[in-house]
Amino acid sequence: MSDPLFWHRLQFGFTITYHYLFPQLTMGLALLIVVLKAIALRTGRAPWDDAARFWIRIFGLNFALGVVTGIPMEFQFGTNWAEFSRRTGGVIGQTLAMEGIFAFFLESSFLALLVWGERRLGPRRHFLAALALFVGSWLSGYFIVATNAFMQSPVGHEIAADGTFQIARLGAFVFNPWAIVQFLHNQMAAVVTASFVMAAVAAYWTLRGEHAAVARVSLRTGVVAGLAAAMLVAFPTGHHQGRMVAAKQPVTLAAMEGRFESGPRAPLAMIGQPNVAERKLDNPIQLPAVLSWIAYGDFSANVRGLSEFPEEDWPTNIELLYYSFHVMVGLGTLFIAVMAVAALLALRRRLESSRWMLWILVLAFPFPYIANTAGWMTAELGRQPWLVYGLMRTAAGGSPTVHGGSTLFTALGFAGLYLVLGVLFLALVAREVAHGPRRPGAGAHA
C-alpha cells in the first residue's frame, strides 16, 4: 500500500470512473434529442418539442458536471503519469487535442444555441443545432476512445531512438480497427443509459399522473431506443469486441473467463469463482463450447488458458476483472429482457397502465451506470500490466517524484469535492424533474 504506483492508479481510477458517469448520459441523450426534435419537426406535435426541451436542460446540467470532473484528468497525465505522457504524448496528444479543439467546442457552442436560442433559430435551425450537438458529442467520444484504443492495440506509430512514441501513419492511428469497434460498443451502451434514464423519469411522471403527453412520448422513446441499443450492445458490437480481445489479447480473454487450462470446445462460464491460488474456477456453471464459438466462430476451436502465458503477463487483478466482465454481461442481458417486456406492453397499449412495469423502469435507471462502469473496468483491468499493450508496462509510466502521500491527500480532496458536486447535481436534476417540461417563456427559454 506504500507503493506510489498503487495510489496513482487508485486516484486516476476514481476520478475517471466518476467523470464517466456524466458523458455516458450526454452522448446517449444527444442522439435521443435528435430523434425527438426530428419527430417534432416532421409531425408538428407539441409534446415532442416539449420533451426535447426538457431533455436539453438535463443534457446541459449533465454536460456541466462532465466538464468540471473531466478537467482534473488532463492534469493527472502530468501529475500521476509523467513518464507515460513524456513517452506517448507525441501520439495520444493528437487525439486529445482533436477532442478539445474540434469536438468539445462544437458540442459546447451548439448546446448554448439549443438552450437559449430556440425562438431566434426557429424549428428547422433548432433541429440542425441539435444535430450539430450530437455530432460534436459523438466526435468527442470517438477521439477519447481512439486514444484508449492505442493503449489497447497500438498501431500507426514508431518508437524513436530516445524511446518516445511518434506518429508514423496518422490515418492508421485515428482509424484503428480496435477504436471503431470499441466506439460503436461504447456508444450503444451510452444510448442504453440515456434510454433507461428517459424511461425512468417518464415512468415516474406516469405513476404520479403528471405531464401525461410528454411522459408518453419520453416513455415510448426510451423503451424503443433502450431495446434497440441493448441488443446492439450484445450483437454485433459486443460480439466483435470479444473477437478482437481473443485475437489481440488472448491472455485477457482467459482471465475474463477464469480459464486456466487450454483446450478445444471451451465452455462459457455463466457463474463461478476464480481461484487463482489453485488455478481453477470454483463452482462453475458453464455452457459447453460456447466460448470457442464466441472467440473464433468455431465450436471446436482451441481457447488458450492462463497457463500458456508467463505469469508476469497475466492481468494484475484476475478476480476483479472476471467479476467486472460478468456483471457487465449479466446486466446487459437483463436490460434486453426488461426493455423487451416494456416494448411488448407498449405495443399492446398497456405500458402506461402497468404499474409494476413502471416501477421496474423507475428503479432500473442506476444499473446501466453500473454496467458501463464494469465494462470500462473490464477493458482497463484486462490491459494490465501494460499501459501500451505489449510495449510499455504500467510500472514504467508513473511519476517517480510524486510520492504516495501527496497522491492520497489529493485523492481524498477529490472525493470530498465530488461528493458535494454529486449532491448538487442530483438536487438540480430533481428540481427539473419536479418542474417537468416547460414551454418557452414559462420561466425558461429552453
TASULVEN-V776297 format. One record per residue. N is the residue number from 1. SS is DSSP state (h for helix, s for strand, l for the rest). PHI is phi in degrees with one decimal (none if undefined). Layout:
[[N:SS:PHI] [N:SS:PHI]]
This chain:
[[1:l:none] [2:l:-83.1] [3:l:-67.9] [4:h:-57.1] [5:h:-60.5] [6:h:-60.1] [7:h:-72.2] [8:h:-59.9] [9:h:-68.1] [10:h:-64.4] [11:h:-65.3] [12:h:-65.9] [13:h:-61.7] [14:h:-66.4] [15:h:-66.9] [16:h:-74.5] [17:h:-66.0] [18:h:-64.3] [19:h:-58.7] [20:h:-72.4] [21:h:-61.3] [22:h:-93.7] [23:h:-60.1] [24:h:-63.7] [25:h:-75.8] [26:h:-64.5] [27:h:-65.5] [28:h:-69.4] [29:h:-64.9] [30:h:-56.4] [31:h:-69.2] [32:h:-66.6] [33:h:-65.0] [34:h:-60.4] [35:h:-61.9] [36:h:-61.5] [37:h:-67.3] [38:h:-64.2] [39:h:-68.4] [40:h:-63.0] [41:h:-66.0] [42:h:-74.8] [43:h:-97.6] [44:l:73.2] [45:l:-86.2] [46:h:-60.6] [47:h:-58.5] [48:h:-67.7] [49:h:-66.3] [50:h:-62.4] [51:h:-64.5] [52:h:-59.4] [53:h:-61.4] [54:h:-63.7] [55:h:-73.0] [56:h:-65.1] [57:h:-63.9] [58:h:-63.9] [59:h:-56.8] [60:h:-60.7] [61:h:-61.2] [62:h:-64.9] [63:h:-61.2] [64:h:-60.8] [65:h:-68.6] [66:h:-63.0] [67:h:-65.1] [68:h:-60.8] [69:h:-81.5] [70:h:-84.0] [71:h:-59.9] [72:h:-58.3] [73:h:-64.8] [74:h:-61.4] [75:h:-69.5] [76:h:-68.3] [77:h:-61.0] [78:h:-90.9] [79:h:-76.7] [80:l:-104.1] [81:l:-130.9] [82:h:-63.5] [83:h:-68.9] [84:h:-60.7] [85:h:-65.2] [86:h:-62.6] [87:h:-80.9] [88:h:-108.3] [89:h:-58.9] [90:h:-65.2] [91:h:-105.7] [92:h:-69.9] [93:h:-62.2] [94:h:-65.2] [95:h:-73.1] [96:h:-65.5] [97:h:-68.3] [98:h:-60.3] [99:h:-61.7] [100:h:-74.7] [101:h:-77.8] [102:h:-92.4] [103:h:-72.1] [104:h:-63.2] [105:h:-70.0] [106:h:-63.0] [107:h:-64.2] [108:h:-68.7] [109:h:-65.3] [110:h:-76.9] [111:h:-63.6] [112:h:-60.4] [113:h:-65.3] [114:h:-66.0] [115:h:-73.6] [116:h:-114.4] [117:l:-114.1] [118:h:-62.7] [119:h:-63.3] [120:h:-72.1] [121:h:-76.8] [122:h:84.9] [123:h:-59.5] [124:h:-68.2] [125:h:-71.9] [126:h:-66.5] [127:h:-63.3] [128:h:-63.8] [129:h:-64.9] [130:h:-62.8] [131:h:-64.9] [132:h:-65.4] [133:h:-60.2] [134:h:-61.1] [135:h:-61.8] [136:h:-62.8] [137:h:-63.7] [138:h:-76.4] [139:h:-63.5] [140:h:-57.3] [141:h:-61.3] [142:h:-65.7] [143:h:-65.4] [144:h:-68.1] [145:h:-65.0] [146:h:-63.0] [147:h:-62.7] [148:h:-65.5] [149:h:-63.2] [150:h:-62.7] [151:h:-71.1] [152:h:-84.7] [153:l:-147.2] [154:l:-68.2] [155:l:-140.9] [156:l:73.9] [157:s:-125.3] [158:s:-140.4] [159:s:-106.8] [160:l:-74.6] [161:l:-62.5] [162:l:-87.1] [163:l:88.5] [164:l:-84.7] [165:s:-90.2] [166:s:-130.9] [167:s:-68.8] [168:l:-107.9] [169:l:-137.4] [170:h:-60.6] [171:h:-62.2] [172:h:-64.7] [173:h:-69.2] [174:h:-67.5] [175:l:-105.5] [176:l:-51.7] [177:h:-54.1] [178:h:-61.7] [179:h:-63.8] [180:h:-65.0] [181:h:-68.1] [182:h:-63.2] [183:h:-62.8] [184:h:-62.3] [185:h:-63.8] [186:h:-65.3] [187:h:-69.2] [188:h:-64.6] [189:h:-65.4] [190:h:-65.9] [191:h:-65.2] [192:h:-59.0] [193:h:-58.7] [194:h:-63.0] [195:h:-65.1] [196:h:-66.5] [197:h:-65.2] [198:h:-61.7] [199:h:-65.0] [200:h:-66.1] [201:h:-63.7] [202:h:-64.3] [203:h:-65.4] [204:h:-62.5] [205:h:-60.6] [206:h:-64.4] [207:h:-62.4] [208:h:-90.4] [209:l:70.1] [210:l:-113.6] [211:l:48.0] [212:h:-56.4] [213:h:-66.1] [214:h:-69.0] [215:h:-60.9] [216:h:-63.9] [217:h:-62.3] [218:h:-66.5] [219:h:-63.5] [220:h:-71.8] [221:h:-63.5] [222:h:-62.1] [223:h:-69.7] [224:h:-64.9] [225:h:-65.3] [226:h:-64.4] [227:h:-65.1] [228:h:-62.4] [229:h:-67.2] [230:h:-62.2] [231:h:-68.9] [232:h:-70.7] [233:h:-60.6] [234:h:-74.4] [235:h:-148.4] [236:h:-93.0] [237:h:-66.2] [238:h:-65.9] [239:h:-62.2] [240:h:-68.6] [241:h:-62.2] [242:h:-62.5] [243:h:-63.0] [244:h:-66.5] [245:h:-60.7] [246:h:-61.6] [247:h:-78.9] [248:h:-99.7] [249:l:-134.2] [250:h:-61.6] [251:h:-68.4] [252:h:-66.3] [253:h:-58.7] [254:h:-61.1] [255:h:-69.7] [256:h:-59.1] [257:l:-100.2] [258:l:61.2] [259:l:-101.0] [260:l:-100.1] [261:l:-113.6] [262:l:-83.4] [263:s:160.6] [264:l:-78.0] [265:l:47.9] [266:l:-69.4] [267:l:-80.5] [268:s:-95.3] [269:s:-79.6] [270:s:-83.4] [271:s:-140.3] [272:s:161.8] [273:s:-124.4] [274:s:-67.6] [275:s:-111.5] [276:l:-67.9] [277:l:-59.5] [278:l:-98.3] [279:l:56.5] [280:s:-156.7] [281:s:-103.7] [282:s:-80.7] [283:s:48.7] [284:s:-78.1] [285:s:-118.5] [286:s:-127.8] [287:s:-102.7] [288:l:-57.7] [289:l:67.9] [290:h:-69.6] [291:h:-62.9] [292:h:-59.3] [293:h:-71.0] [294:h:-61.5] [295:h:-78.2] [296:h:-132.2] [297:l:72.9] [298:l:-144.4] [299:l:-62.7] [300:l:-99.9] [301:l:-66.2] [302:l:-79.7] [303:s:-114.3] [304:l:-72.4] [305:l:-99.5] [306:h:-60.7] [307:h:-62.6] [308:h:-82.0] [309:l:-115.4] [310:l:-59.3] [311:h:-62.3] [312:h:-70.7] [313:h:-98.6] [314:l:-69.7] [315:l:-53.3] [316:l:-76.5] [317:l:-138.2] [318:h:-66.1] [319:h:-61.7] [320:h:-66.0] [321:h:-61.7] [322:h:-60.2] [323:h:-71.1] [324:h:-60.2] [325:h:-61.3] [326:h:-74.1] [327:h:-64.0] [328:h:-59.1] [329:h:-66.5] [330:h:-63.6] [331:h:-66.7] [332:h:-59.3] [333:h:-66.2] [334:h:-64.9] [335:h:-61.5] [336:h:-61.8] [337:h:-64.5] [338:h:-62.5] [339:h:-71.3] [340:h:-65.6] [341:h:-64.6] [342:h:-62.5] [343:h:-66.4] [344:h:-63.6] [345:h:-64.0] [346:h:-64.7] [347:h:-62.8] [348:l:-89.8] [349:l:58.6] [350:l:-120.4] [351:l:-64.2] [352:l:-65.0] [353:l:-96.9] [354:l:-93.3] [355:h:-61.4] [356:h:-62.0] [357:h:-72.1] [358:h:-62.9] [359:h:-65.9] [360:h:-60.6] [361:h:-65.7] [362:h:-61.6] [363:h:-82.0] [364:h:-84.7] [365:h:-61.7] [366:h:-69.2] [367:h:-69.6] [368:h:-61.8] [369:h:-63.1] [370:h:-65.0] [371:h:-64.1] [372:h:-64.6] [373:h:-62.9] [374:h:-63.6] [375:h:-64.7] [376:h:-68.9] [377:h:-62.5] [378:h:-60.6] [379:h:-63.3] [380:h:-81.0] [381:h:-67.9] [382:h:-67.0] [383:h:-73.2] [384:l:-60.9] [385:l:-92.3] [386:s:-111.3] [387:s:-84.1] [388:s:-114.2] [389:l:-55.6] [390:l:79.7] [391:l:-123.5] [392:s:-144.8] [393:s:-79.8] [394:h:-58.5] [395:h:-62.8] [396:h:-92.5] [397:l:-107.6] [398:l:-77.1] [399:l:-106.9] [400:l:-65.4] [401:l:-91.2] [402:l:-100.2] [403:l:-84.5] [404:h:-62.3] [405:h:-62.7] [406:h:-64.8] [407:h:-66.3] [408:h:-64.1] [409:h:-60.7] [410:h:-69.7] [411:h:-62.7] [412:h:-64.3] [413:h:-63.7] [414:h:-61.1] [415:h:-60.5] [416:h:-65.8] [417:h:-63.4] [418:h:-68.7] [419:h:-63.4] [420:h:-63.2] [421:h:-62.4] [422:h:-64.4] [423:h:-64.2] [424:h:-62.6] [425:h:-62.3] [426:h:-63.3] [427:h:-65.8] [428:h:-67.8] [429:h:-66.0] [430:h:-60.5] [431:h:-65.2] [432:h:-65.0] [433:h:-64.0] [434:h:-65.8] [435:h:-71.2] [436:l:77.2] [437:l:-68.4] [438:l:-133.6] [439:l:-79.9] [440:l:-55.7] [441:l:97.3] [442:l:-92.5] [443:l:87.7] [444:l:-160.1] [445:l:-115.3] [446:l:-77.7]]
